Amino acid sequence: MVVNQLRQMSEDNQLLVYLKDRDVKKQKQTKALKESLDIVTEKLRRTMQENRIVRSRTKMQHEENKEEVTLWWFRLMSKLHFGFASQKRSYFAI
């Protein structure tokens, strides 16, 4: 009877040591995962901020190009209109 109790105590002790070791490993893994998540979250935040800046700059550049193209288009149409008008006058002058 005492032998069985000693054997049970020994097994319980071994199980306790095993569970403690497993718990320590899980805690280390949890800490490592949390640190990794923090790093990835910070990188994502920076990337999203950089993307907002790039989108904003791209939008501004698009608006500038749009204004330039519109101005160029109106100048071209004015020249063509003036050219057609002068051809029309010279045609009727003949």
C-alpha positions in Angstrom: 0.0 0.0 0.0 2.8 2.5 0.9 4.6 1.4 -2.3 1.6 2.2 -4.4 1.3 5.6 -2.8 5.0 6.3 -3.3 4.7 5.2 -7.0 1.6 7.4 -7.4 3.5 10.4 -5.8 6.4 9.8 -8.1 4.2 9.7 -11.2 2.3 12.8 -10.0 5.7 14.6 -9.5 6.8 13.7 -13.0 3.5 14.8 -14.4 3.8 18.1 -12.5 7.3 18.7 -13.8 6.1 17.9 -17.4 3.1 20.2 -17.1 5.3 23.0 -15.6 7.8 22.7 -18.5 4.9 22.6 -21.0 3.4 25.7 -19.4 6.8 27.6 -19.6 7.1 26.7 -23.3 3.6 27.9 -24.0 4.3 31.1 -22.2 7.5 31.7 -24.2 5.7 30.9 -27.4 2.8 33.2 -26.5 5.3 36.0 -25.7 7.2 35.5 -29.0 3.9 35.5 -31.0 2.8 38.7 -29.3 6.1 40.4 -30.1 5.8 39.2 -33.7 2.3 40.5 -33.9 3.3 43.9 -32.5 6.1 44.1 -35.1 3.9 43.1 -38.0 1.1 45.5 -36.8 3.6 48.4 -36.7 4.9 47.6 -40.2 1.3 47.4 -41.4 0.5 50.8 -39.9 3.6 52.4 -41.5 2.8 50.8 -44.8 -0.8 52.1 -44.7 0.4 55.6 -43.9 2.9 55.5 -46.7 0.2 54.3 -49.1 -2.1 57.2 -48.0 0.7 59.6 -48.8 1.4 58.0 -52.2 -2.3 58.0 -53.1 -2.5 61.7 -52.1 0.5 62.7 -54.1 -0.7 60.6 -57.1 -4.1 62.3 -56.9 -2.4 65.8 -56.8 -0.2 64.9 -59.8 -3.2 63.6 -61.7 -5.1 66.9 -61.1 -2.0 68.9 -62.2 -1.7 66.8 -65.4 -5.4 67.1 -66.0 -5.2 70.9 -65.9 -2.2 70.9 -68.2 -3.8 68.6 -70.7 -7.0 70.7 -70.6 -5.1 73.9 -71.1 -3.1 72.3 -74.0 -6.3 71.1 -75.6 -8.0 74.5 -75.5 -4.9 76.1 -76.9 -4.8 73.6 -79.7 -8.5 74.0 -80.4 -8.0 77.8 -80.5 -5.2 77.5 -83.0 -7.2 75.2 -85.2 -10.2 77.4 -85.0 -8.1 80.5 -85.8 -6.5 78.5 -88.7 -9.9 77.5 -90.1 -11.2 81.0 -89.7 -8.3 82.5 -91.6 -8.6 79.8 -94.3 -12.3 80.6 -94.6 -11.6 84.3 -94.9 -8.9 83.7 -97.6 -11.2 81.4 -99.4 -14.0 84.0 -99.5 -11.5 86.7 -100.4 -10.6 84.9 -103.6 
